[in-house]
Amino acid sequence: MDDSRAGRLLAAFIVTGLFFLALPGTFIGVGNLLLIAASRAPTAPAPAWIQAHGQAQVFGWVGSFMFGISLFILPRFRGIALASLAWGWTMWALWTAGVALHWLGGVGDMPAHPWLVVSAVLELAAFIISQYLLVVAPARAARAGSGTLRVRPAGAARDLGTRLGMAGFCGLGLTLVVNLVAAIQVAPESAAYPPVLDHILLELSLWTFLLPIALGYSSRFVSMFLGLRPLHGTQVWQRGLRGFDLNRLLMLMVAALAIAILLQAWPAAAALALVFAATTVWALRIFEPPARPALLGGVYGGYAWFVRIAFVWLLIGAVIGLMASADPARSGLAGAGRHALTVGYIATLIFTMAPRLLPEFLHRRLASRALMAGSLWLITLGCTLRVLSEAAAYGTRLSWAWNLLPISGFVELTAVLIFVLNIGLTVARRRAVQMPASAPHHRPISA
């Protein structure tokens, strides 16, 4: 398959993700935050608006990025082309329409219930197509002996990235099924999911979809770009010591998290989440001295520090989540913990890795290293202000905390707009015939 055609599909997913990040996602989120700060009441915005914001961010932005990158890079890891570009475009259309319909149903004046159900069905259909393209079709090609499938070394299918990726896609499938159930349960006069199902959906999307997928890709790309040492646990299989498999253990943790969330055993889920986060950070060796200098080709030179800051936010979010489960009366803790995970970890990780990955995938240069630096500094500042102010403000009368809330929102909005501008300009650039090295440590990504 022509690499430029696959690149156009990737670009479509990326542009779609940028749209949902900037407009339905962040602008709606800042508007909700202004209402909360003005009334000093977390329940001031309509639940449907809060849920529409969350779906735009989780599915519209991160989901679109994840699908686009997965369709582009995962077949290459196996030495084959994407099975069907037409099915890839069909999946993009279904996913985009599904997320857009949920947003319109949540914030519009039309009858919401049928559109929310249609939205959930479209998203689930797109997911099923993704599994055909990423799992079923490659397996058929392997059995038929077609293509140029690479011969993997023993145990390669058990590596951390593969295991966490499998867990994350299974978690996404479960999340989308719960999403459909929640849509069916919406009352005719409402545009909001029932609170219990909404809470389950939120936690599932975080701990069984977003974080396993992000950590799985981190085990491949973060380790390579930052020059980290071999992952903890990989040597076990190489030595033939089959009594302990860290990668399988992490998959079991994700499954246990899913069960605890579905049973609404929140303290157990929070404790498992912290253990899972800490174990994965240890396995990746994020905070250990690297084996070699970071690859700095064409990007902001300080990005390696912000990758580590993202993983600090992952641990902070898990700790705050455990505190929130132990003290449910402090409503600000739960929101602060989720913000540390979604913005502090997920958004910061994407802000560091997307400018590093996408230009090479699309054979373009990053539009601006300065814009990359600005987005990273501002998203870190905004997230810090938001986590501190939300944890302190909700349930109290602390004026400084309530006053910081809208400021944090505008700082994060500025960071998002800078990121969108930088990636948008990068995608719009002419395709380079050859990507020359722009720094001494530049090294192309090998499939």
C-alpha positions in Angstrom: 0.0 0.0 0.0 1.2 3.5 -0.9 2.6 5.1 2.3 1.2 8.5 1.3 -2.4 7.0 1.2 -2.0 5.5 4.7 -0.6 8.9 5.7 -3.7 10.7 4.5 -5.9 8.4 6.7 -3.6 9.2 9.6 -3.8 12.9 8.9 -7.7 12.7 8.8 -7.8 11.1 12.3 -5.3 13.7 13.6 -7.2 16.7 12.2 -10.4 15.2 13.6 -8.8 14.8 17.0 -7.6 18.4 16.9 -11.1 19.7 16.1 -12.7 17.8 19.0 -9.8 18.9 21.3 -10.1 22.6 20.5 -13.9 23.2 20.0 -16.3 20.6 21.6 -13.6 19.6 24.1 -11.7 22.5 25.6 -14.0 25.4 24.8 -16.9 23.6 26.4 -14.7 22.6 29.3 -13.7 26.1 30.0 -17.3 27.3 29.7 -18.3 24.7 32.3 -15.5 25.8 34.6 -16.6 29.4 34.4 -20.1 28.5 35.4 -18.7 26.4 38.3 -16.4 29.3 39.5 -19.1 32.0 39.1 -21.7 30.0 41.2 -19.1 28.3 43.4 -21.0 25.1 42.8 -19.6 22.0 40.9 -23.2 21.1 39.8 -23.8 24.5 38.1 -23.3 23.2 34.5 -25.9 20.8 33.1 -24.7 17.2 33.4 -25.2 16.7 29.6 -22.8 19.5 28.9 -20.1 18.0 31.2 -20.6 14.6 29.6 -20.4 16.0 26.1 -17.2 17.7 27.0 -15.8 14.4 28.4 -16.8 12.4 25.3 -15.2 15.0 23.0 -12.0 14.8 24.9 -11.8 11.0 25.5 -13.2 9.7 22.3 -13.0 12.7 20.0 -9.5 13.7 20.7 -7.5 10.9 22.3 -9.6 8.2 20.7 -9.1 9.7 17.2 -5.3 10.1 17.8 -5.1 6.5 19.1 -7.0 5.0 16.2 -5.1 6.9 13.6 -1.7 6.0 15.0 -2.7 2.4 15.6 -3.9 1.9 12.0 -0.8 3.5 10.7 1.9 1.9 12.8 0.7 -1.4 14.2 0.6 -3.2 10.8 4.1 -2.0 10.2 5.2 -3.6 13.4 4.2 -6.9 11.8 5.8 -6.0 8.4 2.5 -5.8 6.5 0.2 -3.1 5.1 -3.2 -2.1 6.4 -5.6 -4.8 5.2 -8.1 -2.3 3.7 -7.8 1.4 3.3 -11.5 1.6 2.4 -12.4 0.0 5.7 -10.1 2.5 7.4 -11.9 5.4 6.0 -15.3 3.8 6.8 -14.1 3.5 10.4 -13.0 7.1 10.5 -16.4 8.2 9.2 -18.3 6.1 11.7 -16.1 7.2 14.7 -16.3 10.9 13.8 -20.0 10.8 13.2 -20.6 9.0 16.5 -18.6 11.4 18.6 -20.1 14.4 16.8 -23.7 13.1 17.4 -23.1 12.6 21.1 -21.8 16.2 21.4 -24.7 17.6 19.4 -27.2 15.5 21.4 -25.7 16.7 24.7 -25.6 20.4 24.0 -28.3 20.9 21.3 -32.0 21.4 21.4 -33.0 18.3 19.4 -34.4 15.2 21.2 -31.3 13.7 22.7 -32.1 10.1 23.5 -32.3 8.6 19.9 -29.2 10.5 18.9 -27.2 9.3 21.9 -28.1 5.7 21.1 -27.2 6.1 17.4 -23.9 7.8 18.5 -23.0 4.8 20.7 -23.9 2.3 18.0 -21.7 4.1 15.5 -18.7 4.3 17.9 -19.1 0.6 18.7 -19.2 -0.3 14.9 -16.0 1.7 14.3 -14.3 -0.2 17.1 -15.4 -3.5 15.6 -13.9 -2.5 12.2 -10.7 -1.5 14.0 -10.4 -5.0 15.5 -10.9 -6.5 12.1 -8.1 -4.3 10.6 -5.7 -4.7 13.5 -6.3 -8.3 14.7 -8.5 -10.4 12.4 -7.0 -9.4 9.0 -3.3 -9.7 10.1 -4.1 -13.1 11.7 -5.6 -14.3 8.4 -2.6 -13.0 6.5 -0.3 -14.9 8.8 -2.2 -18.2 8.4 -2.3 -17.7 4.6 1.4 -17.0 4.5 0.8 -13.8 2.5 2.7 -10.5 2.9 6.0 -10.1 4.4 5.3 -10.9 8.0 8.3 -10.7 10.2 9.4 -13.6 12.2 9.3 -12.5 15.9 11.8 -13.7 18.5 10.4 -16.1 21.1 8.4 -14.2 23.7 8.0 -11.0 21.5 4.2 -11.3 21.6 4.5 -11.1 25.4 6.3 -7.8 25.5 4.9 -5.0 27.7 3.7 -2.8 24.8 1.7 -5.7 23.2 0.2 -6.8 26.5 -0.9 -3.3 27.5 -2.1 -2.6 24.0 -4.3 -5.7 24.1 -5.6 -4.7 27.5 -6.4 -1.2 26.3 -8.3 -2.3 23.3 -10.3 -4.8 25.4 -11.0 -2.0 27.8 -12.1 0.3 25.0 -14.5 -2.4 23.8 -16.0 -2.8 27.3 -16.2 1.0 27.7 -18.1 1.3 24.4 -20.6 -1.4 25.4 -21.2 0.4 28.7 -21.5 3.6 26.7 -24.3 2.0 24.6 -26.1 0.7 27.8 -25.9 4.2 29.3 -27.3 5.8 26.1 -30.2 3.4 26.1 -30.9 4.2 29.8 -31.2 8.0 29.1 -34.6 9.3 30.1 -36.7 10.8 27.2 -36.7 14.2 28.8 -32.9 14.2 29.5 -29.7 14.4 27.5 -27.6 13.1 30.4 -26.5 9.5 31.2 -27.7 8.2 34.6 -25.1 9.3 37.3 -24.1 5.7 38.3 -23.5 4.6 34.7 -21.7 7.9 33.9 -19.3 7.3 36.8 -18.6 3.7 35.7 -18.1 4.9 32.2 -15.7 7.6 33.2 -13.5 5.3 35.4 -13.5 2.5 32.7 -12.4 4.9 30.0 -9.6 6.1 32.2 -8.2 2.9 33.8 -9.0 0.2 31.2 -8.7 2.2 28.0 -6.7 5.5 28.1 -4.0 4.6 30.5 -3.2 1.0 29.3 -3.0 2.3 25.7 -0.8 5.3 26.6 1.4 3.1 28.7 1.7 0.5 26.0 2.8 3.0 23.4 5.1 4.6 26.0 6.9 1.2 26.4 7.8 1.5 22.7 8.3 5.1 21.8 9.1 6.8 25.1 11.7 4.2 25.9 13.2 4.7 22.4 13.1 8.5 22.3 14.4 9.0 25.9 17.1 6.4 25.5 15.8 4.4 28.5 17.3 1.1 29.7 15.6 -2.2 28.8 12.2 -2.5 30.5 12.1 -4.3 33.9 10.7 -7.8 33.4 11.9 -8.3 29.9 15.0 -10.2 31.0 12.8 -12.8 32.8 11.6 -14.4 29.6 15.0 -14.1 28.0 16.5 -16.2 30.8 13.7 -18.8 30.6 12.4 -18.1 34.1 8.8 -18.6 33.5 7.7 -18.4 37.1 7.1 -14.6 36.9 5.6 -12.6 34.0 5.3 -8.9 34.9 3.5 -8.1 31.6 0.8 -10.7 32.2 0.5 -9.5 35.8 -0.2 -5.9 34.5 -2.9 -7.3 32.1 -4.5 -9.1 35.1 -4.4 -5.8 37.0 -6.4 -4.1 34.2 -8.9 -6.9 34.2 -9.2 -6.7 38.0 -9.7 -2.9 37.7 -12.5 -3.4 35.2 -14.3 -5.8 37.5 -13.9 -3.5 40.6 -15.2 -0.6 38.6 -18.2 -2.5 37.3 -19.0 -3.7 40.8 -18.6 -0.1 42.1 -16.0 -1.2 44.6 -14.3 2.2 44.5 -11.8 1.8 47.3 -10.5 -1.5 45.9 -10.4 0.1 42.4 -8.5 3.1 43.6 -5.9 0.9 45.4 -5.5 -1.3 42.4 -5.1 1.8 40.2 -2.3 3.1 42.3 -0.5 -0.3 42.3 -0.9 -0.6 38.5 0.4 2.9 37.9 3.4 2.5 40.2 4.3 -0.9 38.8 4.1 0.3 35.2 6.3 3.4 35.9 8.8 1.1 37.6 8.7 -1.3 34.6 9.3 1.5 32.1 12.3 2.8 34.2 11.1 6.4 33.5 13.0 7.9 36.4 16.2 5.8 36.2 19.3 7.2 34.5 19.0 6.6 30.7 21.3 4.3 28.7 22.0 7.1 26.1 21.0 10.7 25.3 17.4 11.4 24.2 16.6 11.7 20.5 16.2 15.4 20.0 15.7 15.6 16.2 13.5 18.5 15.2 11.7 19.0 18.6 11.9 21.2 21.7 15.1 20.1 23.5 13.4 20.0 26.9 10.7 17.6 25.9 12.3 14.6 27.7 11.8 16.4 31.1 8.1 16.9 30.3 7.7 13.2 29.5 8.9 12.5 33.0 6.6 15.3 34.4 3.7 13.5 32.7 4.5 10.3 34.6 4.7 12.3 37.9 1.2 13.4 37.2 0.2 9.8 36.6 1.3 8.9 40.1 -0.2 12.0 41.6 -3.5 11.3 40.0 -3.5 7.8 41.3 -2.7 8.9 44.8 -5.3 11.6 44.8 -7.8 9.1 43.5 -7.1 6.8 46.5 -7.5 9.7 48.9 -10.8 10.6 47.2 -12.1 7.0 47.7 -11.2 7.1 51.4 -12.9 10.5 51.9 -15.9 10.8 49.4 -17.2 13.9 51.2 -14.3 15.9 49.8 -15.7 16.2 46.3 -12.9 18.2 44.9 -10.4 15.4 45.3 -12.0 13.1 42.8 -12.1 15.8 40.1 -8.6 16.9 40.9 -7.3 13.3 40.6 -9.1 12.8 37.2 -7.7 16.1 35.9 -4.2 15.0 37.0 -4.6 11.9 34.9 -6.4 13.2 31.9 -4.5 16.6 31.5 -1.4 16.1 33.6 -0.6 12.7 32.2 -2.5 12.0 29.0 -2.5 15.5 27.5 1.2 16.2 28.5 2.3 12.9 27.1 0.5 13.6 23.8 1.9 17.2 23.8 5.4 15.7 24.0 5.1 12.7 21.8 2.8 13.8 19.0 5.3 16.5 17.7 8.0 13.8 17.9 6.0 11.1 16.1 3.7 12.7 13.6 6.2 14.6 11.5 8.1 11.4 10.9 5.0 9.4 10.2 3.8 12.0 7.7 7.2 12.9 6.3 7.0 16.5 7.4 9.0 18.8 9.7 7.5 20.1 12.9 6.2 23.6 12.3 7.7 25.2 15.4 9.8 24.0 18.3 8.9 27.2 20.2 5.2 26.5 19.9 5.9 23.0 21.2 7.8 24.5 24.2 5.0 27.0 24.9 2.3 24.4 24.9 4.2 22.1 27.3 5.0 24.9 29.8 1.5 26.2 29.7 -0.3 22.9 30.0 1.9 22.0 33.0 1.2 25.4 34.7 -2.5 25.2 33.9 -2.8 21.6 35.2 -1.0 22.5 38.4 -3.3 25.4 39.1 -6.4 23.3 38.3 -5.5 20.4 40.5 -4.6 22.6 43.5 -7.6 24.9 43.1 -10.2 22.2 42.5 -9.0 20.1 45.4 -9.1 23.1 47.7 -12.2 24.9 46.4 -15.0 22.3 46.2 -16.9 22.1 49.5 -15.2 25.2 50.9 -15.4 29.0 50.8 -11.7 29.5 50.0 -11.8 32.6 47.7 -8.2 32.1 46.3 -9.1 28.6 45.2 -12.3 29.6 43.5 -10.5 32.5 41.8 -7.8 30.2 40.5 -10.2 27.8 38.8 -11.1 30.0 35.8 -7.4 31.2 35.5 -6.3 27.5 35.2 -8.9 27.0 32.5 -7.7 29.8 30.3 -4.1 28.8 30.8 -4.9 25.3 29.6 -7.0 26.6 26.8 -4.1 28.7 25.5 -1.8 25.6 25.7 -4.4 23.6 23.7 -4.7 26.2 21.0 -0.9 26.5 20.6 -0.7 22.7 20.3 -3.5 22.6 17.8 -1.9 25.4 15.8 1.5 23.7 15.8 0.2 20.2 14.8 -2.2 21.7 12.3 0.5 23.7 10.6 2.7 20.6 10.6 0.0 18.4 8.9 -0.6 21.2 6.3 3.0 21.4 5.3 4.3 19.9 2.0 5.3 16.3 2.3 9.1 16.0 2.3 10.7 13.6 -0.1 13.3 12.8 2.6 13.5 13.7 6.2 17.0 14.9 6.9 18.4 14.7 10.4 17.9 18.0 12.2 19.9 17.2 15.3 22.9 14.9 16.2 20.7 12.4 18.0 18.0 12.1 15.3 17.2 8.5 14.4 14.3 7.4 12.2 11.6 5.2 13.6 11.9 1.6 12.6 8.7 -0.4 12.1 
